[in-house]
């Protein structure tokens, strides 16, 4: 038998793809939901904010945070997804999970500007310190303390550490003394106090 043509037919009706992807999501078959909606996206069938955000969430829940962050950032920049504090926080978490610390810090910075909440300044500051952006980290952490963050001792320790690595030993000593005022950080701060004093002495700096 001669076969003139073999044709694979894929449905080109947007509604079928999105309905199938949502059905798999409903029955908690997340891998199939992800595969279906990812194919739908590559064909240009996901055009609503809610549809793209569903794919973003599926990437995240299937341990693909980098894809989640890239997709979310792309459509926030294009205006399809609202650039509000909730979506920015999702973006920050995705970048953090993907170990892109600088991008996560930047996103948390946007959240902090929109909400002016201490917890977001704290998250931004901690990530900046982790990324060795010490000056910016000090600024963000200081803002969190000014806004009344809980457990400020930990933040004072991070500020002291940042000043230390910037070789600002007097400021580091001052911050570590503040950390010693709080029960949860008193013991580790006490260890840092001696280390800062000894280092400053070797550098010829009086604290």
Secondary structure by P-SEA (a helix, b strand, c coil): ccccbbbbbccccaaaaaaaaaaaaaacaaaaaaaaaaaaaaacccccaaaaaaaaaaaaaacaaaaaaaaaaaaaaaccccccaaaaaaaaaaaaaacaaaaaaaaaaaaaaacccaaaaaaaaaaaaaacaaaaaaaaaaaaaaaccccaaaaaaaaaaaaaaacaaaaaaaaaaaaacccccaaaaaaaaaaaaaaaaaacccc
